[in-house]
Amino acid sequence: MLSGTHRYFLQERVIYGKPAATAVAEEAAGSVRERVFLTTTRSLDGPDGLAAAIAAALGRRHVGTYAGISAHSPREAVIAGAKAARAAGADLLVAVGGGSVIDATKVMLLALWHGLSDVDALDPFRGARGLDPSRRPPGLEHAIRMIAVPTTYSAAEFTYIAGVSDTRRRVKELYGHALFAPQAVMLDPAATLATPLTLLLSTGMKAIDHAVERLCMLETNPYSDATGAEALRLLSRALPAIQRAPEALEPRLQGQLGMWLSISGAASGVGIAASHAIGHTLGGSYGIPHGITSCLTLPAALAWNRPVTAERQGLVSALMGAPERPASELVASLVASLGLPGRLRDVGIRREDLRPIAEHTMHDPPVRANPRPIRTPEDILEILELAW
């Protein structure tokens, strides 16, 4: 008999299809929060950028902006942003940007809750195991929270986990807290227009990775299957449509909705596997953007897992419109059609890098969830050889 637990994350609203500036201003006006602080990147912080539009809509509630967040959410940016928010007396953070901005802002919350003021002070808070994201932790009833306005398809705004880079050790570490889940998420397709097309499409492939790996798990459930299937159907059609007509908003919204659904299976306990695990190493240790890592690793992981997931992969092929073709080939063809890199060698990974990548990846939790058991670094090396 099927059994399991579905956990509703502490996220109150997802607002889609409405201009982000309007949605954020309405959210702030409907709350008790009076001092709203924006976090973003320099690319979105110009006078005509999205962050400025949101600040203008907030009016007197806007008390400051920190725009120093860079790729892979370095610890230094987390601490600097928290210091700026603390100095401004912020009572609500609004993350405007992609996954790096949203993840960094989550850990800024941690720094604000606990008064952390240097990068080493983050050490005791690393890790996310054993956390129940559906339970509100005691003592934080009135804690500062965040809103997210995503500009990519990373789906960081729909999780209670954050990845932050320790730049000295060149590793990306996970942090988790039930209140990391943004209170509200604004899915505005126009918010993605300033995102470079390659970045948007590659994070769309990351969303496909979320959906496909969950669809191909051996232990799944109807909720995860339903959301993953609809996510893959939407995304596999939306991404080529965005490439064909980059200014059209409807395909961008369909991509956002697909991205949202792609990660929803996490709430019902269905995890991710080798493609994501290898991607964590490639991102944290080699600086490859996480959208690109999925382009490189997902086809290879599918091919390696096929002996034990052929039936599940047949569902992926059917959803992508070609049931007669292997899922690994379909994903690789989609990557190529979007003009994205599809081989490790295309992004500067050398063959001699493969073994260190395999050994490092063995410590990543999704390795243990892979449907075909991964027992040694040699197993990961086989996947990397397929991807190289």
KEKE-3310 file (N, C-alpha, C; in steps of 0.2 Angstrom, whole numbers, plus 5000, padded with zeros to 4 digits):
npx = (5004:5003:5011:5015:5021:5014:5021:5016:5024:5029:5023:5013:5007:5006:5008:5003:5006:5004:5010:5026:5030:5018:5012:5021:5020:5007:5007:5015:5007:4996:5001:5009:5021:5032:5045:5053:5066:5076:5084:5096:5105:5118:5115:5102:5099:5099:5093:5082:5079:5071:5072:5072:5059:5051:5055:5050:5037:5034:5036:5036:5039:5050:5066:5079:5092:5101:5113:5123:5125:5131:5135:5131:5129:5139:5146:5151:5143:5131:5133:5136:5124:5115:5120:5118:5104:5100:5105:5097:5085:5076:5060:5055:5061:5064:5068:5075:5078:5088:5091:5103:5102:5090:5093:5104:5097:5089:5098:5103:5092:5094:5105:5101:5091:5099:5109:5121:5137:5149:5158:5162:5154:5143:5145:5140:5127:5126:5119:5105:5097:5085:5075:5059:5049:5037:5033:5032:5045:5048:5048:5051:5040:5037:5047:5058:5054:5053:5050:5049:5054:5056:5068:5072:5072:5075:5069:5072:5064:5054:5058:5064:5077:5094:5108:5124:5140:5156:5169:5182:5185:5180:5168:5150:5138:5124:5110:5096:5079:5063:5057:5063:5057:5049:5037:5028:5027:5030:5026:5030:5030:5035:5046:5056:5061:5073:5083:5097:5095:5101:5104:5091:5085:5093:5091:5079:5081:5086:5074:5068:5076:5073:5060:5061:5070:5063:5051:5057:5061:5061:5053:5039:5025:5007:5005:5018:5020:5010:5012:5025:5024:5015:5023:5035:5028:5024:5036:5044:5038:5037:5051:5057:5048:5050:5063:5060:5052:5057:5052:5039:5026:5018:5023:5034:5027:5021:5032:5036:5026:5027:5040:5037:5029:5038:5046:5038:5035:5044:5038:5031:5040:5047:5063:5078:5092:5107:5110:5108:5116:5129:5129:5129:5142:5149:5145:5148:5162:5168:5162:5152:5137:5121:5110:5116:5124:5114:5111:5122:5123:5110:5106:5116:5115:5102:5104:5113:5106:5096:5095:5088:5077:5069:5055:5050:5057:5051:5039:5043:5048:5036:5029:5037:5034:5039:5038:5044:5058:5073:5074:5085:5091:5081:5081:5095:5094:5085:5092:5103:5095:5092:5103:5112:5127:5131:5140:5153:5166:5163:5162:5174:5179:5191:5197:5205:5199:5188:5189:5192:5180:5170:5174:5172:5158:5152:5149:5138:5121:5110:5116:5114:5100:5099:5091:5097:5108:5122:5138:5152:5165:5168:5156:5150:5160:5158:5146:5150:5159:5151:5145:5155)
npy = (4994:5011:5024:5039:5056:5072:5088:5104:5118:5133:5144:5157:5163:5163:5173:5176:5182:5195:5212:5214:5225:5230:5220:5217:5229:5229:5218:5222:5233:5226:5220:5221:5226:5239:5243:5240:5231:5229:5216:5212:5210:5219:5220:5222:5233:5246:5263:5261:5249:5233:5232:5246:5250:5242:5248:5261:5259:5254:5266:5276:5265:5259:5256:5254:5246:5232:5228:5219:5205:5191:5177:5161:5164:5170:5169:5181:5191:5188:5191:5205:5210:5207:5215:5228:5228:5227:5239:5247:5245:5236:5227:5218:5208:5209:5199:5201:5194:5180:5163:5164:5176:5174:5163:5169:5179:5171:5166:5178:5181:5172:5177:5189:5185:5179:5188:5188:5193:5191:5180:5168:5166:5159:5146:5136:5134:5127:5115:5104:5093:5082:5092:5098:5106:5110:5115:5128:5136:5138:5154:5162:5170:5183:5185:5193:5191:5185:5190:5185:5189:5181:5181:5171:5154:5146:5141:5142:5150:5142:5134:5128:5128:5133:5137:5142:5149:5145:5154:5153:5140:5135:5128:5124:5126:5119:5126:5126:5130:5131:5144:5150:5148:5159:5171:5175:5174:5181:5179:5186:5187:5197:5201:5193:5198:5206:5197:5188:5179:5166:5163:5162:5152:5141:5140:5136:5123:5118:5118:5108:5097:5096:5091:5080:5071:5068:5062:5050:5043:5028:5026:5035:5046:5050:5064:5070:5064:5069:5084:5084:5079:5088:5099:5096:5095:5108:5115:5109:5114:5128:5133:5132:5140:5152:5155:5156:5168:5180:5191:5189:5187:5177:5163:5164:5165:5153:5145:5149:5144:5131:5129:5131:5120:5110:5108:5105:5092:5090:5093:5082:5073:5067:5065:5071:5067:5059:5068:5081:5080:5079:5091:5100:5099:5104:5117:5122:5120:5122:5133:5133:5139:5134:5131:5128:5117:5107:5105:5098:5087:5080:5072:5062:5056:5051:5042:5033:5028:5021:5007:5003:5012:5012:5011:5022:5032:5031:5037:5051:5053:5051:5063:5073:5072:5062:5047:5036:5038:5038:5045:5052:5055:5064:5075:5079:5083:5094:5103:5106:5112:5123:5130:5128:5123:5106:5097:5092:5095:5106:5117:5119:5109:5097:5080:5075:5081:5074:5063:5069:5077:5066:5060:5070:5072:5061:5064:5071:5072:5069:5058:5047:5044:5041:5031:5020:5011:5020:5016:5018:5030:5027:5024:5036:5042:5035:5041:5054:5052:5049:5061:5069)
npz = (5000:4996:5004:5013:5016:5014:5014:5017:5013:5022:5014:5008:4997:4979:4966:4950:4933:4935:4935:4943:4951:4955:4962:4972:4979:4983:4991:5002:5007:5012:5023:5039:5038:5036:5032:5019:5011:4997:4989:4976:4960:4952:4939:4938:4945:4939:4935:4927:4929:4935:4949:4953:4948:4957:4969:4967:4966:4979:4987:5001:5009:5005:5010:5007:4996:4992:4981:4978:4976:4969:4957:4962:4976:4986:5003:5007:5001:5007:5021:5019:5014:5024:5034:5028:5027:5041:5046:5039:5046:5042:5040:5031:5018:5000:4987:4972:4957:4951:4955:4963:4969:4977:4985:4992:4999:5007:5017:5022:5030:5040:5045:5050:5060:5069:5072:5065:5059:5052:5040:5045:5055:5050:5050:5060:5056:5045:5034:5031:5035:5041:5044:5046:5035:5036:5048:5059:5067:5084:5093:5083:5079:5075:5066:5054:5037:5019:5002:4985:4969:4955:4942:4933:4929:4940:4951:4965:4973:4978:4987:5004:5006:5004:4994:4997:4994:5000:4998:5000:5002:4991:4989:4988:5000:5009:5017:5028:5032:5039:5038:5027:5015:5004:5009:4999:4982:4967:4951:4937:4920:4913:4921:4917:4906:4905:4908:4901:4887:4885:4899:4904:4896:4900:4914:4912:4908:4919:4927:4920:4923:4937:4935:4927:4934:4945:4940:4935:4946:4956:4967:4969:4969:4966:4967:4965:4952:4944:4945:4940:4927:4921:4922:4914:4901:4899:4900:4890:4879:4880:4881:4868:4861:4867:4863:4849:4849:4857:4864:4867:4880:4884:4882:4891:4903:4903:4905:4918:4925:4923:4928:4942:4945:4942:4953:4963:4967:4977:4990:4993:4996:4986:4979:4971:4960:4953:4942:4948:4959:4953:4947:4957:4962:4950:4950:4962:4964:4952:4946:4936:4929:4937:4929:4917:4921:4921:4908:4904:4912:4914:4902:4901:4914:4913:4903:4909:4920:4913:4912:4924:4924:4913:4910:4917:4910:4898:4899:4901:4887:4880:4885:4880:4867:4858:4859:4854:4855:4865:4881:4885:4873:4868:4877:4876:4863:4864:4872:4863:4852:4858:4858:4868:4878:4878:4882:4894:4890:4883:4891:4897:4905:4909:4904:4914:4925:4928:4938:4951:4951:4952:4964:4973:4972:4977:4990:4990:4995:4985:4978:4985:4983:4970:4957:4951:4959:4966:4970:4971:4967:4954:4948:4946:4938:4926:4922:4920:4910:4900:4899:4895)
capx = (5000:5007:5011:5020:5019:5015:5022:5015:5029:5026:5023:5006:5004:5010:5004:5006:5003:5003:5016:5029:5030:5011:5011:5025:5017:5000:5008:5017:5002:4992:5004:5011:5028:5033:5052:5055:5073:5077:5091:5096:5111:5120:5112:5095:5099:5099:5088:5077:5078:5066:5072:5070:5052:5048:5056:5046:5030:5034:5036:5040:5040:5056:5071:5086:5093:5108:5114:5130:5124:5134:5133:5133:5128:5145:5145:5152:5137:5125:5134:5136:5117:5112:5122:5114:5097:5100:5106:5091:5079:5071:5056:5053:5066:5061:5073:5073:5083:5088:5092:5108:5099:5085:5096:5108:5092:5086:5103:5102:5087:5097:5110:5097:5088:5104:5114:5128:5141:5155:5156:5163:5148:5138:5147:5136:5121:5126:5116:5098:5094:5080:5071:5052:5048:5030:5032:5035:5050:5046:5053:5052:5033:5037:5054:5058:5053:5055:5046:5053:5052:5061:5069:5075:5068:5079:5064:5074:5059:5049:5061:5066:5084:5098:5115:5128:5147:5161:5173:5189:5186:5177:5162:5144:5135:5117:5107:5089:5075:5056:5055:5067:5052:5046:5030:5024:5031:5027:5028:5028:5034:5039:5052:5061:5063:5080:5087:5100:5091:5105:5103:5084:5084:5097:5088:5073:5083:5087:5068:5066:5080:5069:5054:5063:5073:5057:5047:5061:5062:5057:5048:5036:5018:5003:5006:5024:5020:5006:5015:5031:5022:5013:5029:5038:5024:5024:5043:5047:5035:5038:5057:5058:5044:5054:5068:5058:5049:5059:5048:5032:5026:5014:5028:5038:5023:5020:5038:5036:5021:5031:5045:5034:5026:5043:5049:5032:5036:5048:5034:5028:5045:5051:5069:5082:5097:5114:5111:5108:5122:5135:5128:5131:5150:5151:5143:5152:5169:5170:5159:5148:5130:5117:5106:5121:5125:5108:5111:5127:5122:5104:5106:5121:5112:5097:5107:5116:5100:5090:5093:5083:5071:5067:5048:5048:5059:5046:5034:5047:5048:5030:5028:5041:5031:5042:5038:5049:5065:5076:5073:5092:5092:5077:5084:5101:5092:5082:5098:5106:5091:5091:5110:5116:5132:5129:5146:5157:5172:5161:5163:5181:5180:5196:5196:5208:5195:5183:5189:5190:5173:5167:5175:5168:5151:5150:5147:5132:5115:5106:5119:5111:5094:5099:5087:5102:5113:5129:5142:5159:5166:5168:5150:5149:5164:5154:5141:5154:5162:5145:5144:5161)
capy = (5000:5017:5028:5044:5062:5078:5094:5111:5123:5139:5149:5159:5165:5163:5178:5175:5186:5202:5216:5213:5230:5231:5214:5218:5235:5227:5213:5226:5237:5222:5217:5226:5228:5246:5245:5235:5231:5225:5213:5210:5211:5225:5220:5224:5239:5252:5267:5259:5242:5230:5234:5253:5250:5240:5253:5266:5257:5254:5273:5277:5259:5256:5259:5253:5241:5229:5225:5216:5198:5188:5170:5156:5167:5170:5171:5188:5195:5186:5195:5212:5212:5207:5221:5234:5227:5228:5246:5251:5244:5232:5222:5213:5208:5207:5196:5202:5191:5173:5158:5166:5182:5172:5159:5173:5182:5166:5165:5184:5180:5168:5182:5194:5182:5177:5194:5186:5199:5189:5174:5162:5165:5155:5139:5132:5134:5123:5108:5105:5087:5082:5098:5098:5113:5112:5117:5135:5135:5142:5159:5167:5171:5189:5186:5196:5186:5188:5190:5183:5191:5178:5183:5165:5148:5141:5138:5143:5153:5137:5129:5131:5126:5138:5135:5147:5147:5147:5156:5151:5132:5133:5123:5127:5122:5120:5129:5125:5133:5132:5151:5152:5148:5166:5171:5176:5174:5185:5176:5191:5185:5203:5202:5189:5201:5208:5191:5186:5173:5160:5162:5160:5145:5136:5139:5132:5116:5116:5116:5102:5093:5095:5087:5073:5067:5066:5057:5044:5040:5022:5027:5041:5046:5053:5071:5071:5062:5074:5090:5083:5078:5094:5104:5094:5096:5115:5118:5107:5118:5135:5135:5133:5146:5158:5156:5159:5174:5181:5196:5186:5186:5171:5157:5165:5164:5146:5143:5151:5140:5124:5129:5131:5114:5106:5107:5104:5086:5090:5093:5075:5068:5064:5069:5072:5061:5060:5074:5087:5079:5081:5099:5104:5099:5108:5124:5125:5119:5124:5139:5132:5140:5128:5130:5125:5110:5102:5104:5094:5081:5076:5067:5057:5053:5047:5036:5028:5025:5018:5000:5002:5016:5012:5012:5029:5036:5031:5043:5057:5053:5053:5069:5077:5071:5057:5041:5031:5040:5038:5051:5055:5059:5070:5080:5082:5087:5100:5107:5108:5116:5130:5133:5128:5118:5099:5092:5095:5098:5113:5122:5119:5103:5092:5074:5074:5084:5069:5059:5073:5078:5060:5059:5075:5071:5055:5066:5075:5068:5065:5052:5041:5043:5039:5025:5015:5013:5023:5014:5021:5036:5024:5024:5043:5043:5032:5046:5059:5050:5050:5068:5073)
capz = (5000:4995:5010:5013:5019:5010:5018:5014:5015:5025:5009:5008:4991:4973:4962:4943:4928:4937:4936:4949:4955:4958:4966:4978:4983:4986:4997:5007:5009:5015:5029:5044:5036:5034:5030:5014:5009:4991:4987:4969:4957:4949:4932:4939:4949:4936:4936:4923:4930:4939:4956:4954:4947:4963:4974:4966:4968:4987:4989:5007:5012:5002:5015:5004:4991:4992:4974:4978:4975:4962:4955:4967:4982:4991:5010:5009:4999:5012:5027:5018:5013:5030:5038:5025:5029:5048:5047:5037:5050:5037:5042:5026:5012:4994:4983:4965:4953:4950:4961:4967:4974:4981:4990:4997:5003:5012:5022:5025:5035:5046:5048:5054:5065:5074:5073:5062:5056:5048:5036:5049:5060:5047:5050:5064:5053:5039:5034:5031:5036:5047:5045:5044:5032:5037:5055:5061:5073:5090:5095:5077:5076:5072:5063:5047:5031:5012:4996:4980:4962:4951:4935:4930:4930:4944:4956:4972:4977:4980:4992:5010:5005:5000:4992:4998:4992:5004:4992:5002:5001:4984:4990:4989:5005:5010:5023:5027:5038:5037:5036:5021:5010:5004:5011:4993:4976:4961:4944:4932:4914:4911:4925:4914:4899:4905:4909:4895:4884:4887:4906:4905:4894:4904:4920:4910:4908:4926:4929:4917:4927:4942:4934:4924:4939:4950:4936:4934:4953:4957:4972:4968:4971:4961:4967:4961:4945:4941:4944:4936:4920:4918:4921:4908:4896:4898:4899:4884:4873:4881:4880:4861:4860:4870:4858:4843:4850:4864:4867:4869:4887:4886:4883:4897:4909:4903:4908:4925:4928:4922:4933:4949:4945:4942:4960:4968:4970:4983:4995:4994:4998:4980:4978:4965:4960:4951:4938:4952:4963:4949:4945:4963:4961:4944:4951:4968:4963:4945:4944:4930:4931:4938:4923:4912:4923:4920:4901:4903:4916:4913:4897:4903:4920:4910:4899:4914:4924:4909:4913:4929:4924:4906:4909:4919:4905:4892:4901:4899:4880:4878:4887:4876:4860:4854:4863:4851:4856:4871:4884:4885:4866:4867:4882:4873:4857:4866:4874:4856:4849:4862:4858:4875:4878:4880:4884:4899:4887:4880:4896:4900:4910:4906:4906:4921:4930:4930:4944:4956:4952:4954:4971:4977:4971:4981:4997:4989:4997:4980:4975:4988:4981:4963:4956:4950:4965:4965:4976:4971:4962:4947:4945:4944:4933:4920:4920:4918:4903:4895:4898:4893)
cpx = (5004:5006:5016:5017:5020:5015:5020:5020:5026:5027:5015:5003:5009:5005:5007:5002:5001:5009:5019:5029:5023:5010:5015:5022:5011:5002:5011:5012:4997:4995:5005:5018:5028:5040:5054:5062:5073:5084:5091:5104:5112:5116:5105:5094:5099:5093:5081:5075:5072:5066:5070:5062:5048:5049:5051:5039:5029:5033:5040:5042:5047:5062:5078:5086:5100:5109:5120:5130:5127:5132:5135:5132:5134:5143:5146:5146:5131:5126:5133:5128:5114:5114:5118:5107:5096:5101:5100:5085:5074:5067:5053:5059:5062:5067:5071:5079:5082:5089:5098:5106:5094:5088:5100:5103:5090:5091:5104:5097:5090:5102:5107:5094:5093:5110:5121:5131:5147:5154:5157:5157:5142:5139:5143:5129:5120:5122:5108:5094:5090:5076:5064:5050:5041:5028:5035:5039:5047:5051:5054:5045:5033:5044:5053:5058:5055:5050:5051:5050:5057:5062:5072:5070:5071:5074:5066:5069:5054:5052:5062:5073:5088:5105:5119:5136:5151:5167:5180:5190:5183:5172:5156:5140:5128:5115:5099:5085:5068:5054:5059:5062:5049:5039:5025:5029:5027:5030:5025:5032:5038:5046:5057:5064:5071:5085:5090:5096:5094:5103:5096:5083:5088:5094:5081:5075:5084:5080:5066:5070:5076:5063:5056:5066:5068:5053:5051:5063:5058:5052:5045:5028:5013:5004:5012:5023:5016:5009:5021:5029:5020:5019:5033:5035:5025:5031:5046:5044:5037:5045:5059:5054:5047:5059:5066:5055:5051:5055:5041:5031:5022:5018:5032:5033:5022:5026:5039:5031:5024:5036:5043:5032:5032:5046:5044:5033:5040:5044:5031:5034:5049:5057:5072:5088:5103:5115:5112:5115:5128:5135:5130:5139:5152:5150:5148:5159:5172:5167:5155:5141:5126:5113:5110:5123:5120:5109:5117:5126:5116:5104:5110:5118:5106:5099:5110:5111:5095:5089:5088:5077:5068:5059:5046:5051:5055:5041:5037:5047:5041:5028:5031:5039:5034:5043:5043:5056:5067:5075:5080:5093:5088:5079:5090:5099:5089:5088:5101:5102:5090:5098:5114:5121:5129:5134:5150:5163:5170:5162:5169:5183:5185:5194:5199:5204:5190:5183:5189:5183:5169:5168:5172:5161:5148:5148:5141:5126:5111:5109:5115:5104:5093:5095:5092:5107:5120:5133:5149:5159:5167:5162:5148:5154:5161:5149:5145:5157:5157:5144:5150:5162)
cpy = (5006:5021:5034:5051:5068:5084:5100:5116:5129:5145:5151:5160:5164:5167:5178:5179:5193:5206:5215:5219:5231:5226:5215:5224:5233:5222:5217:5230:5233:5219:5223:5228:5235:5248:5239:5236:5227:5222:5211:5210:5217:5226:5222:5230:5246:5257:5265:5252:5240:5232:5241:5253:5248:5245:5259:5265:5256:5261:5273:5271:5256:5260:5257:5247:5239:5226:5221:5208:5195:5180:5166:5158:5166:5172:5178:5192:5194:5191:5203:5214:5212:5213:5227:5234:5229:5236:5250:5250:5240:5227:5217:5214:5206:5205:5197:5199:5183:5169:5161:5172:5179:5167:5164:5177:5178:5166:5172:5184:5177:5173:5187:5191:5181:5183:5192:5192:5197:5182:5168:5161:5160:5147:5134:5130:5130:5117:5109:5098:5087:5087:5096:5105:5115:5115:5123:5134:5140:5148:5164:5169:5178:5191:5189:5190:5189:5186:5188:5185:5187:5180:5177:5160:5143:5138:5139:5146:5148:5132:5132:5129:5132:5136:5141:5145:5149:5148:5154:5144:5130:5128:5127:5122:5124:5122:5128:5128:5133:5139:5154:5152:5155:5166:5172:5176:5177:5182:5181:5189:5191:5204:5198:5193:5203:5203:5189:5179:5166:5158:5159:5153:5140:5135:5135:5125:5114:5114:5109:5096:5091:5090:5080:5069:5064:5061:5051:5041:5033:5022:5034:5041:5050:5061:5073:5070:5067:5081:5090:5083:5084:5099:5102:5096:5104:5118:5116:5111:5125:5137:5136:5139:5152:5160:5159:5166:5177:5187:5194:5184:5179:5164:5158:5164:5156:5142:5144:5146:5133:5124:5128:5123:5109:5104:5105:5097:5085:5090:5087:5070:5065:5068:5069:5067:5064:5067:5080:5086:5082:5089:5103:5105:5104:5115:5126:5125:5122:5130:5139:5134:5134:5126:5126:5118:5105:5100:5098:5087:5077:5071:5061:5053:5048:5041:5031:5025:5021:5011:4998:5007:5017:5014:5019:5034:5036:5036:5049:5058:5055:5060:5074:5076:5066:5050:5035:5032:5039:5045:5055:5059:5065:5076:5083:5086:5094:5105:5110:5113:5123:5133:5133:5123:5111:5095:5096:5098:5105:5119:5122:5114:5098:5085:5072:5077:5079:5066:5063:5075:5072:5059:5064:5074:5065:5057:5070:5070:5065:5059:5046:5039:5041:5032:5019:5016:5015:5021:5016:5026:5033:5024:5031:5044:5040:5038:5052:5058:5051:5057:5072:5073)
cpz = (5000:5002:5010:5017:5015:5014:5015:5017:5018:5020:5008:5002:4985:4968:4955:4938:4929:4937:4943:4954:4959:4963:4973:4983:4986:4992:5003:5011:5013:5021:5034:5043:5033:5031:5026:5011:5003:4991:4980:4967:4954:4942:4932:4943:4946:4937:4932:4924:4934:4946:4957:4953:4954:4969:4973:4968:4976:4990:4996:5011:5010:5007:5012:5000:4992:4985:4973:4977:4969:4962:4961:4974:4987:4998:5011:5007:5004:5018:5025:5017:5019:5034:5035:5027:5037:5049:5044:5041:5046:5041:5037:5020:5006:4989:4976:4960:4953:4956:4966:4972:4979:4987:4995:5001:5009:5018:5025:5031:5041:5049:5052:5060:5071:5075:5070:5058:5053:5045:5040:5054:5057:5048:5054:5061:5047:5039:5034:5032:5042:5048:5042:5042:5033:5044:5056:5067:5078:5091:5089:5074:5073:5068:5056:5042:5024:5007:4990:4973:4958:4944:4930:4931:4935:4950:4963:4976:4980:4984:4999:5011:5002:4999:4993:4997:4997:4999:4994:5001:4995:4985:4991:4995:5006:5016:5022:5033:5035:5034:5030:5015:5010:5005:5004:4987:4970:4954:4939:4926:4912:4915:4922:4908:4899:4906:4902:4893:4886:4894:4907:4902:4897:4910:4918:4910:4915:4929:4926:4921:4933:4941:4932:4930:4944:4946:4935:4941:4953:4962:4972:4971:4966:4961:4963:4954:4941:4940:4940:4929:4917:4917:4915:4902:4894:4896:4892:4878:4874:4880:4872:4859:4862:4865:4852:4843:4857:4868:4869:4876:4888:4887:4889:4903:4909:4906:4915:4928:4928:4928:4940:4950:4946:4949:4965:4971:4976:4990:4997:4995:4992:4979:4971:4965:4957:4947:4943:4956:4959:4948:4951:4964:4956:4946:4957:4967:4957:4942:4938:4933:4932:4932:4918:4914:4921:4912:4900:4907:4915:4908:4899:4909:4917:4907:4904:4918:4920:4910:4919:4929:4917:4905:4911:4913:4899:4893:4899:4891:4877:4879:4882:4868:4856:4858:4861:4852:4863:4875:4884:4879:4866:4871:4878:4866:4858:4868:4868:4853:4852:4862:4864:4874:4881:4882:4889:4896:4884:4885:4900:4904:4906:4908:4913:4927:4933:4936:4950:4957:4954:4962:4976:4977:4975:4988:4996:4990:4991:4977:4978:4986:4973:4962:4954:4955:4963:4971:4977:4966:4955:4944:4942:4938:4926:4918:4917:4911:4898:4894:4895:4885)
residu = (MET:LEU:SER:GLY:THR:HIS:ARG:TYR:PHE:LEU:GLN:GLU:ARG:VAL:ILE:TYR:GLY:LYS:PRO:ALA:ALA:THR:ALA:VAL:ALA:GLU:GLU:ALA:ALA:GLY:SER:VAL:ARG:GLU:ARG:VAL:PHE:LEU:THR:THR:THR:ARG:SER:LEU:ASP:GLY:PRO:ASP:GLY:LEU:ALA:ALA:ALA:ILE:ALA:ALA:ALA:LEU:GLY:ARG:ARG:HIS:VAL:GLY:THR:TYR:ALA:GLY:ILE:SER:ALA:HIS:SER:PRO:ARG:GLU:ALA:VAL:ILE:ALA:GLY:ALA:LYS:ALA:ALA:ARG:ALA:ALA:GLY:ALA:ASP:LEU:LEU:VAL:ALA:VAL:GLY:GLY:GLY:SER:VAL:ILE:ASP:ALA:THR:LYS:VAL:MET:LEU:LEU:ALA:LEU:TRP:HIS:GLY:LEU:SER:ASP:VAL:ASP:ALA:LEU:ASP:PRO:PHE:ARG:GLY:ALA:ARG:GLY:LEU:ASP:PRO:SER:ARG:ARG:PRO:PRO:GLY:LEU:GLU:HIS:ALA:ILE:ARG:MET:ILE:ALA:VAL:PRO:THR:THR:TYR:SER:ALA:ALA:GLU:PHE:THR:TYR:ILE:ALA:GLY:VAL:SER:ASP:THR:ARG:ARG:ARG:VAL:LYS:GLU:LEU:TYR:GLY:HIS:ALA:LEU:PHE:ALA:PRO:GLN:ALA:VAL:MET:LEU:ASP:PRO:ALA:ALA:THR:LEU:ALA:THR:PRO:LEU:THR:LEU:LEU:LEU:SER:THR:GLY:MET:LYS:ALA:ILE:ASP:HIS:ALA:VAL:GLU:ARG:LEU:CYS:MET:LEU:GLU:THR:ASN:PRO:TYR:SER:ASP:ALA:THR:GLY:ALA:GLU:ALA:LEU:ARG:LEU:LEU:SER:ARG:ALA:LEU:PRO:ALA:ILE:GLN:ARG:ALA:PRO:GLU:ALA:LEU:GLU:PRO:ARG:LEU:GLN:GLY:GLN:LEU:GLY:MET:TRP:LEU:SER:ILE:SER:GLY:ALA:ALA:SER:GLY:VAL:GLY:ILE:ALA:ALA:SER:HIS:ALA:ILE:GLY:HIS:THR:LEU:GLY:GLY:SER:TYR:GLY:ILE:PRO:HIS:GLY:ILE:THR:SER:CYS:LEU:THR:LEU:PRO:ALA:ALA:LEU:ALA:TRP:ASN:ARG:PRO:VAL:THR:ALA:GLU:ARG:GLN:GLY:LEU:VAL:SER:ALA:LEU:MET:GLY:ALA:PRO:GLU:ARG:PRO:ALA:SER:GLU:LEU:VAL:ALA:SER:LEU:VAL:ALA:SER:LEU:GLY:LEU:PRO:GLY:ARG:LEU:ARG:ASP:VAL:GLY:ILE:ARG:ARG:GLU:ASP:LEU:ARG:PRO:ILE:ALA:GLU:HIS:THR:MET:HIS:ASP:PRO:PRO:VAL:ARG:ALA:ASN:PRO:ARG:PRO:ILE:ARG:THR:PRO:GLU:ASP:ILE:LEU:GLU:ILE:LEU:GLU:LEU:ALA:TRP)
# end
